[in-house]
Amino acid sequence: MDGQDTGGAPRSDDGHVAADHDADGDGSRPAGTTADGAGVDPRFAGATDCHVHLMPERLMAAIREALNDAAGWEFPHPVDRGGIESVLRAHGVERYVALPYAHRAGIARELNDWVLDSAADSAMAVPFATVHGEDEVREVVREAFEAGARGLKFQCPVQECGPADPRLDPAFELAAEYDRPILFHAGTAPMFRDSPHVGPEPFREFVDSYPEVRACCAHMGTFEWEAFVEIARANESVYLDTCFAMATVVGEYVDFDPASVPDSVFEELAGRVMYGSDFPNMAHDYVREREGLLERDLSDGAFDALFRGAAASFLGDE
């Protein structure tokens, strides 16, 4: 980890990590919300959050411990499905994309089954699947798609396999066959500048090889957002999500200013820039992910696309 890229979690005046009150399960709610999202800005109400982590509690605890060790981040939000959905619903989210990732070989099949089973009991979750480059890639992915997985997620630097990794070609071929989208962590933020598995060029190579597959680069492609925006401009199959990069507090974690991304990007790419949060693996209040976006001078159409329409297009609902 590059120490210049990370910082401590935002803290309140008493030194504690700031958190949504309803994340603690005490029945209180963030200001301006209710259990069913009443009182939420109407531009956001009914939103799809395209970047939510849903995994078994033991795995989530291990991920959080690794992030705490690397960056000092603390995570106050619940990891159980009920707790996650309570917070999202209170903030006006109607549905979310449930993302797993396999940090090592041999766990993807069981992890995918767990996510699919969890989503089957949910009216909000849209389940994705994952696979590791050392797995029986074709078999694992086909099983997941046949069982109802709506797409694939790759946390490229952590999984050490990226969009240009030939080991994943069977997964990409199946995504094309089943018309399933893929969400990649393909940029170098927040601490992956030295990873060979991320950056614009591997992602561009994937897009050139699989132009028919809808592919999202998470976190607006930070830190290389300009290059990823150019790839999106040139390829209608390419999407971006706002997760973490557009949070009003992102500068407290990494050297990035969301204001560097102009409003024109959201207008020009309306329908292919999706709202996402990284919940529940975030050290700040959920509202911080959307408040800066809502302060932008965007058209009604761009807001609708950002919070609802782009996700529907990415998921193949349109």
C-alpha positions in Angstrom: 0.0 0.0 0.0 1.2 3.5 -0.8 0.8 5.5 2.4 0.0 8.6 0.4 -3.1 7.0 -1.0 -4.9 6.2 2.2 -5.8 7.9 5.4 -7.8 7.4 8.5 -11.6 7.1 8.5 -13.7 10.2 9.0 -14.4 10.7 12.7 -16.8 12.7 14.8 -15.8 15.3 17.3 -15.4 12.7 20.0 -13.0 10.6 17.9 -15.4 7.8 17.0 -16.0 6.7 13.4 -19.1 8.3 12.0 -21.9 5.9 11.3 -25.5 5.8 10.2 -27.6 5.6 13.4 -29.8 2.9 11.9 -26.8 0.7 11.1 -26.6 0.0 14.8 -30.0 -1.6 14.9 -31.2 0.7 17.7 -34.3 1.7 15.7 -33.2 5.3 15.0 -32.8 6.6 11.5 -30.6 9.0 9.6 -32.1 12.5 9.5 -34.8 12.9 6.8 -35.4 9.1 6.3 -37.8 6.5 7.6 -37.7 2.7 7.6 -39.3 2.8 4.1 -37.3 5.7 2.7 -40.0 8.3 3.1 -38.5 11.8 3.1 -35.6 10.9 0.7 -34.8 13.4 -2.1 -37.3 12.3 -4.9 -34.4 12.3 -7.4 -32.9 9.5 -5.4 -36.0 7.6 -4.2 -36.3 4.2 -5.8 -32.6 4.1 -6.6 -30.6 1.0 -7.5 -27.3 0.7 -5.7 -25.2 -1.3 -8.1 -22.2 -1.9 -5.7 -23.1 -3.6 -2.4 -21.1 -6.4 -0.9 -23.1 -9.4 0.3 -21.0 -12.3 1.6 -20.9 -14.6 4.7 -20.1 -12.8 7.9 -16.8 -14.6 8.5 -15.6 -13.6 5.0 -16.7 -10.0 5.5 -14.9 -9.9 8.8 -11.7 -11.1 7.2 -12.0 -8.4 4.4 -12.6 -5.7 7.0 -9.6 -6.8 9.0 -7.4 -6.7 6.0 -8.6 -3.2 5.1 -8.1 -2.1 8.7 -4.6 -3.4 8.7 -3.8 -1.8 5.4 -5.5 1.6 5.8 -6.7 1.9 9.4 -10.4 2.0 8.2 -13.1 0.9 10.6 -16.5 -0.3 9.5 -19.6 0.5 11.6 -22.2 -1.0 9.3 -24.0 -4.3 9.5 -23.0 -7.2 7.3 -26.1 -9.5 7.6 -28.6 -9.2 4.7 -31.4 -8.0 6.9 -29.2 -5.2 8.4 -27.9 -4.2 5.0 -31.3 -4.0 3.5 -32.7 -2.0 6.5 -30.1 0.7 6.0 -30.5 0.8 2.2 -34.3 0.9 2.4 -34.1 3.7 5.0 -32.1 5.7 2.4 -34.6 5.2 -0.4 -32.8 2.3 -2.2 -35.3 0.0 -4.0 -32.8 -2.7 -5.1 -29.1 -3.4 -5.0 -26.6 -5.6 -6.8 -25.2 -8.1 -4.4 -21.5 -8.6 -5.1 -19.2 -11.4 -3.9 -15.6 -12.0 -4.8 -13.3 -15.0 -4.3 -9.9 -13.9 -2.9 -8.5 -17.4 -3.4 -9.1 -20.5 -5.5 -11.6 -23.1 -4.3 -14.2 -20.9 -2.6 -16.2 -19.4 -5.5 -18.7 -22.2 -6.0 -19.8 -22.2 -2.4 -19.7 -18.4 -2.2 -21.9 -18.1 -5.3 -24.4 -20.6 -3.8 -24.5 -18.6 -0.6 -25.2 -15.3 -2.4 -27.9 -16.9 -4.6 -29.6 -18.5 -1.6 -29.5 -15.2 0.3 -30.9 -13.3 -2.7 -33.7 -15.8 -3.1 -35.2 -14.6 0.2 -34.9 -10.9 -0.7 -37.1 -8.6 -2.7 -34.1 -6.2 -3.1 -31.0 -8.2 -4.0 -29.8 -8.8 -7.5 -27.2 -11.6 -7.1 -23.9 -11.6 -9.0 -21.3 -14.4 -8.9 -17.6 -14.6 -9.0 -14.8 -17.0 -9.9 -11.0 -17.2 -9.3 -8.5 -17.6 -12.1 -7.3 -20.9 -10.6 -10.8 -22.4 -10.4 -12.5 -24.6 -13.0 -13.7 -21.3 -14.4 -16.1 -22.5 -17.1 -17.8 -25.0 -14.8 -18.2 -22.6 -11.8 -19.5 -19.7 -13.9 -22.0 -21.8 -15.9 -23.4 -23.3 -12.7 -23.8 -19.8 -11.3 -25.6 -18.5 -14.4 -27.8 -21.5 -14.6 -28.7 -21.0 -10.9 -29.8 -17.4 -11.5 -26.7 -15.2 -11.1 -27.3 -12.0 -13.0 -23.6 -11.1 -13.7 -20.0 -11.5 -12.5 -17.8 -9.5 -10.1 -14.0 -9.4 -10.2 -12.0 -7.5 -7.5 -9.0 -7.7 -9.8 -6.1 -6.6 -7.6 -7.3 -8.7 -4.6 -8.1 -11.8 -6.8 -4.9 -11.3 -8.8 -6.7 -11.8 -12.1 -7.9 -9.0 -14.3 -9.9 -8.3 -17.5 -7.0 -9.3 -19.7 -6.2 -12.6 -17.9 -6.6 -15.5 -20.3 -7.5 -17.8 -17.4 -10.8 -15.9 -17.2 -11.7 -16.2 -20.9 -14.1 -19.0 -20.3 -16.0 -16.7 -17.9 -16.1 -13.9 -20.4 -17.3 -16.2 -23.2 -20.1 -17.4 -20.9 -21.0 -13.8 -20.1 -21.4 -13.2 -23.8 -23.4 -16.5 -24.3 -25.8 -15.8 -21.4 -25.9 -12.0 -21.9 -24.6 -11.3 -18.4 -22.7 -8.1 -17.4 -19.4 -8.0 -15.6 -18.3 -5.5 -12.9 -14.6 -5.1 -12.5 -12.5 -3.3 -10.0 -10.2 -2.2 -12.8 -8.7 1.1 -11.5 -5.8 1.5 -9.2 -7.7 3.2 -6.3 -7.5 3.1 -3.4 -4.2 1.3 -2.8 -3.4 -0.7 -6.0 -1.1 1.5 -8.1 1.5 -1.3 -8.3 -0.9 -4.1 -9.3 -0.4 -5.5 -12.8 -4.0 -6.6 -12.9 -5.6 -3.1 -13.0 -5.4 0.0 -15.2 -6.9 1.2 -18.4 -5.0 -1.0 -20.8 -6.1 -4.4 -19.5 -9.7 -3.1 -19.4 -9.4 -1.8 -22.9 -8.1 -5.1 -24.1 -11.1 -6.8 -22.6 -13.5 -4.4 -24.3 -11.8 -4.9 -27.6 -12.0 -8.7 -27.2 -15.6 -8.9 -25.9 -17.4 -5.8 -27.3 -20.8 -7.5 -26.8 -20.4 -7.9 -23.0 -21.6 -5.0 -20.9 -18.6 -4.2 -18.6 -18.5 -1.7 -15.7 -15.4 -0.3 -14.2 -16.1 0.5 -10.6 -15.1 3.6 -8.7 -15.3 5.7 -11.9 -12.0 4.1 -12.8 -10.0 6.1 -10.2 -7.3 7.0 -10.2 -7.3 6.8 -14.0 -10.8 8.1 -14.4 -10.1 10.2 -17.5 -8.8 7.2 -19.4 -11.8 5.1 -18.4 -14.2 7.8 -19.4 -12.5 7.9 -22.8 -13.0 4.1 -23.1 -16.7 4.5 -22.2 -17.1 7.3 -24.8 -15.7 5.0 -27.5 -17.7 1.8 -26.5 -21.4 1.7 -25.7 -21.0 -1.5 -23.8 -18.8 0.2 -21.1 -20.3 1.5 -17.9 -18.8 3.2 -14.8 -20.0 3.3 -11.2 -19.7 6.1 -8.7 -18.9 3.9 -5.7 -16.4 5.6 -3.3 -14.9 7.9 -5.9 -17.9 10.3 -5.8 -18.4 10.3 -2.0 -18.0 13.7 -0.4 -15.5 12.3 2.1 -13.3 10.5 -0.4 -10.5 13.0 0.0 -10.2 11.9 3.6 -9.1 8.5 2.4 -7.2 9.0 -0.8 -5.8 11.8 -2.9 -8.8 12.3 -5.2 -11.3 15.1 -5.6 -14.7 14.1 -7.0 -15.1 17.7 -8.3 -12.4 16.8 -10.8 -15.0 14.8 -12.7 -17.2 17.5 -14.4 -20.9 17.4 -14.7 -20.6 17.0 -18.5 -19.4 13.4 -17.9 -22.6 12.5 -16.2 -24.6 14.2 -19.0 -22.6 12.8 -21.9 -22.6 9.3 -20.5 -26.1 9.4 -19.0 -27.4 5.8 -19.0 -23.9 4.4 -18.5 -22.8 5.9 -15.2 -24.4 4.1 -12.3 -24.8 4.9 -8.7 -23.0 2.6 -6.3 -21.9 2.9 -2.6 -19.6 0.0 -1.5 -22.0 -0.6 1.4 -21.5 -2.0 4.0 -17.7 -1.9 3.6 -17.4 1.8 4.0 -16.2 3.8 7.0 -18.6 6.7 6.5 -22.3 7.4 6.6 -24.3 6.1 3.6 -25.5 9.5 2.8 -22.0 10.7 1.9 -22.1 8.5 -1.2 -25.0 10.3 -2.8 -25.1 13.9 -1.4 -22.4 15.2 -3.6 -24.0 13.7 -6.7 -27.3 15.4 -5.8 -25.6 18.7 -5.5 -24.4 18.5 -9.1 -26.1 20.6 -11.7 -27.5 17.8 -13.8 -30.7 17.5 -15.9 -33.6 15.4 -14.6 -32.8 12.8 -17.2 -29.2 12.5 -16.1 -30.3 12.1 -12.4 -32.8 9.4 -13.4 -30.2 7.6 -15.4 -27.6 7.8 -12.7 -29.8 6.4 -9.9 -32.1 4.1 -11.9 -31.8 3.9 -15.6 -28.1 3.0 -16.1 -28.4 0.1 -13.7 -31.4 -1.2 -15.5 -29.5 -1.0 -18.8 -26.4 -2.7 -17.3 -28.5 -5.5 -15.9 -30.3 -6.1 -19.2 -33.7 -5.0 -17.8 -34.3 -2.7 -20.8 
